[in-house]
Amino acid sequence: MKQVSIIGSTGSIGVNTLRVIEAHPEELSIVALAARRNAELLLEQAKQFRPKLVCLFEAEEARWLEKRLKRLGIRTVTGEEGLIAASTIASADEVVFAMAGARGLKPILAAVQAGKIVAIANKEPLVMAGELLRKEAIRRNAKLIPIDSEHSGLWQCLEGRAKETIKKLILTASGGPFFGRRIDFGKVTVRQALRHPRWKMGPKITVDSATLMNKGLEVIEATHLFDVSLDQVDVVIHPEAVVHALVEFVDGAQLAQLGITDMRLPIQYALSYPMRFQNSVPSLNLTRIKKFHFFKPDLKRFPCLALGYEAKRRGGTMPVVLNAANEIAVYKFLAGTLAFSKIPKLIEQVMNRHRPVRQATLSQILQADEWARREAEVYE
Ligand code: MG
């Protein structure tokens, strides 16, 4: 029986992770759950899955929850300290990180330092501190494993292969809601940007898919997870979103990973690895899909993808700045105070003001993150 903690259990990845765990009661159980502020859903989850520990980040809601969980013998914790406790709880074998944004970094680092199997759905911490996390993982005998569907695909294609055999990693992108459409990016509404054609996800990542920043971040994520150089990572647009990723080997052979667009698949693999569990997810039916399409990404129309490459090329803390400026730009867009077309402009401007720090420590990474957020906040 594998004991699992979920950090971010009330979001879309968290809820899907619980569905996978619910479907495999013989193999998986829950020891800790953490969420930001959705106390009611967290209470329901705790009643069903009976963890030892529950963390609600917001202190006021946590007091409400504590009263209700006490009689069930479940301990409630709060704040950053609580998040760390849920991420490092001794009885957990594997910790699933599914919180949106940069806030996940400290708890992930703590889980790595506690030697856990760390399954990462939120790419931001890897973009910010991939080097640091990988070094620590080696030192503490922890494992970093991907839940992001493209990286899960790469991981499955790469299983058991020596690093020297890799020529290229190819990530596919659905292209988001605006691929191939003539639309004025200055006038895109929040509703249009949130209408993703293939995946149902949280608002931040859905906007990132519309700008292609999601793929820019994923390129950086792939360099850290698989220890490859930037020019070994390619992106192709694949609107059907059935082929999640491909690996080209030095002999020219390519392996691809295919699957329906259901996050339960990569989540389940991250929990079952190195085994595979049965499930009730519908089979991929290729004769119904019939055709696959592949396109080169249009970097002029979607400059955020180019900015992802650029940030990694400039190196050091530049990806931290890319990520932070993007988070603020996306929240501004969602709040209606920044045009969709201004998202890449804001990010580029903040990047151009940053002098990257090499081999950054955690505190230098967090400093760069804070600096970039401040810069992005005052952008007009
Ligand atoms: Mg992805």
Residues whose N, C-alpha, C, O or C-beta is under 5 A from the ligand:
A	BS01	MG	D148 S149 E150
